[in-house]
Amino acid sequence: MAQDEILMGAEEKMEKTVGVVVNEFTSVRTGKASPSLVENILVETYGSMMRIRELAGITTPEPRTLAIQPWDATTLVAIEKAIQKANLGLSPAVQGKVLRIFFPELSQERRVEFVKIIKKMAEDGRVAIRHVRREAMDQLKKHAHDSGVTEDETDQAEKDLQKLTDNYSAKIDAHFVTKEKELMTV
């Protein structure tokens, strides 16, 4: 495997890591209703596990309300139980054939808790990126040893890898700052 392939593989993994962190950030609520908070909750129905987005339409009729309308009314109770079991601090209310979730105003304490949660998510993302760097660094050293690549080429590849690591860590930091502002805005 050439050094360029190692670097490209590492970059691809780092890009995916950033995507995972951003996706995790969307699961933290900001005081306004967002379908992304519940769409990936797994519901046990039809003898298997399915995501809510596969079972129902999710809309935001008002800024602080989510409406979940199952395509099959018999799944309504299963969806309600799954949301309660997900432990998001949400209490769904059944209104006819629609499940409504009302979002109360976030207190300052709750906002600070959410910031701590996303801070840990961001740190986990940075750790994952550093792990990718370490794996790629090991591959570069092994490749240099096996194929007789010059020391200068290996040093340059290691510098490029460090630049990638710094770049993707900065992307996570930027997403964190944006989400933190969103959470702390009253």
PLY file of the C-alpha trace (Angstrom):
ply
format ascii 1.0
element vertex 186
property float x
property float y
property float z
element edge 185
property int vertex1
property int vertex2
end_header
0.00 0.00 0.00
1.46 3.37 -1.02
1.73 6.33 1.34
-0.87 8.25 -0.65
-3.36 5.40 -0.22
-2.71 5.33 3.53
-3.30 9.08 3.77
-6.46 8.92 1.64
-7.83 6.07 3.76
-7.12 8.02 6.95
-8.80 11.13 5.53
-11.88 9.13 4.57
-12.16 7.69 8.10
-11.71 11.15 9.64
-14.43 12.57 7.38
-16.81 9.81 8.50
-15.95 10.51 12.15
-16.89 14.18 11.72
-20.17 13.09 10.12
-20.95 10.81 13.06
-20.26 13.60 15.57
-22.47 16.06 13.66
-25.22 13.44 13.53
-24.91 12.91 17.31
-25.19 16.67 17.85
-28.58 16.68 16.10
-29.92 14.28 18.73
-29.38 16.91 21.44
-32.40 19.18 21.60
-32.09 22.94 21.59
-35.50 24.03 22.87
-37.21 23.87 19.52
-38.79 20.80 18.01
-36.75 18.91 15.46
-37.67 15.61 13.77
-34.04 14.49 14.07
-34.56 14.08 17.82
-36.87 11.08 17.39
-36.53 9.82 13.81
-33.83 7.23 14.62
-35.48 5.79 17.73
-35.99 2.07 17.24
-39.52 0.71 17.63
-40.32 -2.97 18.06
-43.13 -3.67 15.61
-44.06 -6.26 13.01
-41.68 -8.66 14.75
-38.58 -6.55 14.12
-36.93 -3.26 15.04
-37.70 -0.27 12.80
-36.88 3.43 13.02
-39.72 5.86 13.64
-39.02 7.59 10.31
-39.78 4.27 8.59
-43.13 3.93 10.38
-44.53 7.45 10.45
-44.47 10.97 9.14
-42.79 13.42 11.53
-43.73 17.10 11.29
-43.29 20.29 13.34
-46.66 22.07 13.21
-45.41 24.62 15.76
-41.87 25.55 16.88
-42.21 23.59 20.16
-44.34 20.68 18.97
-43.59 17.49 17.07
-46.41 15.53 15.46
-45.83 11.88 14.63
-48.47 10.31 12.43
-47.96 6.58 11.85
-48.90 5.18 8.48
-50.42 2.20 10.32
-52.45 3.30 13.36
-51.74 0.01 15.13
-48.09 1.08 15.63
-49.04 4.21 17.59
-48.70 2.59 21.04
-45.38 0.93 20.12
-43.98 4.29 18.94
-45.14 5.97 22.15
-43.43 3.29 24.30
-40.22 3.52 22.27
-40.03 7.30 22.76
-40.59 6.94 26.50
-37.99 4.14 26.68
-35.44 6.27 24.77
-35.11 8.41 27.92
-34.91 11.76 26.11
-37.01 13.53 28.72
-39.93 13.72 26.30
-43.49 12.77 27.16
-45.59 11.98 24.10
-49.35 12.45 24.18
-51.72 10.47 21.97
-54.36 12.62 20.28
-56.52 10.49 18.05
-54.27 8.90 15.43
-51.41 11.34 16.04
-48.71 11.36 18.69
-47.77 14.86 19.86
-44.66 15.81 21.77
-44.55 19.23 23.43
-41.16 20.74 24.20
-41.00 22.87 27.33
-38.71 25.89 27.53
-35.19 24.80 28.49
-33.91 26.06 31.83
-30.40 27.48 32.07
-29.29 24.44 34.10
-30.59 22.08 31.42
-28.80 24.09 28.71
-25.52 23.79 30.62
-26.09 20.01 30.97
-26.62 19.73 27.21
-23.41 21.69 26.56
-21.53 19.19 28.75
-23.06 16.33 26.75
-22.03 17.79 23.38
-18.58 18.62 24.77
-18.11 14.93 25.57
-19.40 13.97 22.10
-16.89 16.36 20.51
-14.04 15.00 22.64
-14.98 11.43 21.70
-14.84 12.50 18.04
-11.40 14.05 18.47
-10.18 10.87 20.21
-11.49 8.79 17.30
-9.63 11.05 14.85
-6.41 10.67 16.84
-6.93 6.91 16.82
-7.19 6.99 13.00
-3.97 9.04 12.92
-2.17 6.51 15.12
-3.27 3.61 12.90
-2.18 5.46 9.76
1.13 6.42 11.39
1.80 2.74 12.19
0.98 1.81 8.58
3.31 4.53 7.26
6.20 3.30 9.41
5.59 -0.31 8.44
5.34 0.66 4.76
8.58 2.66 4.96
10.34 -0.26 6.59
9.02 -2.85 4.10
9.35 -0.96 0.82
12.49 1.10 1.34
10.84 4.54 1.10
13.23 7.36 2.02
13.15 8.91 5.46
12.29 12.33 3.99
9.24 10.93 2.20
8.08 9.24 5.39
8.57 12.46 7.38
6.56 14.42 4.80
3.76 11.84 4.89
3.69 12.06 8.70
3.46 15.86 8.51
0.61 15.57 6.00
-1.16 13.15 8.32
-0.78 15.57 11.22
-2.24 18.38 9.06
-5.24 16.15 8.28
-5.68 15.38 11.98
-5.55 19.07 12.92
-7.96 19.97 10.09
-10.60 17.42 11.09
-10.26 18.19 14.80
-10.86 21.86 13.92
-14.00 20.87 11.98
-15.36 19.10 15.06
-14.51 22.15 17.18
-16.36 24.44 14.74
-19.46 22.22 14.84
-19.24 22.17 18.65
-19.10 25.97 18.87
-22.11 26.28 16.54
-24.15 23.77 18.54
-23.13 25.39 21.83
-24.34 28.80 20.60
-27.58 27.19 19.44
-28.09 25.58 22.87
-27.27 28.67 24.90
-29.48 31.01 22.85
-32.65 31.69 24.79
0 1
1 2
2 3
3 4
4 5
5 6
6 7
7 8
8 9
9 10
10 11
11 12
12 13
13 14
14 15
15 16
16 17
17 18
18 19
19 20
20 21
21 22
22 23
23 24
24 25
25 26
26 27
27 28
28 29
29 30
30 31
31 32
32 33
33 34
34 35
35 36
36 37
37 38
38 39
39 40
40 41
41 42
42 43
43 44
44 45
45 46
46 47
47 48
48 49
49 50
50 51
51 52
52 53
53 54
54 55
55 56
56 57
57 58
58 59
59 60
60 61
61 62
62 63
63 64
64 65
65 66
66 67
67 68
68 69
69 70
70 71
71 72
72 73
73 74
74 75
75 76
76 77
77 78
78 79
79 80
80 81
81 82
82 83
83 84
84 85
85 86
86 87
87 88
88 89
89 90
90 91
91 92
92 93
93 94
94 95
95 96
96 97
97 98
98 99
99 100
100 101
101 102
102 103
103 104
104 105
105 106
106 107
107 108
108 109
109 110
110 111
111 112
112 113
113 114
114 115
115 116
116 117
117 118
118 119
119 120
120 121
121 122
122 123
123 124
124 125
125 126
126 127
127 128
128 129
129 130
130 131
131 132
132 133
133 134
134 135
135 136
136 137
137 138
138 139
139 140
140 141
141 142
142 143
143 144
144 145
145 146
146 147
147 148
148 149
149 150
150 151
151 152
152 153
153 154
154 155
155 156
156 157
157 158
158 159
159 160
160 161
161 162
162 163
163 164
164 165
165 166
166 167
167 168
168 169
169 170
170 171
171 172
172 173
173 174
174 175
175 176
176 177
177 178
178 179
179 180
180 181
181 182
182 183
183 184
184 185
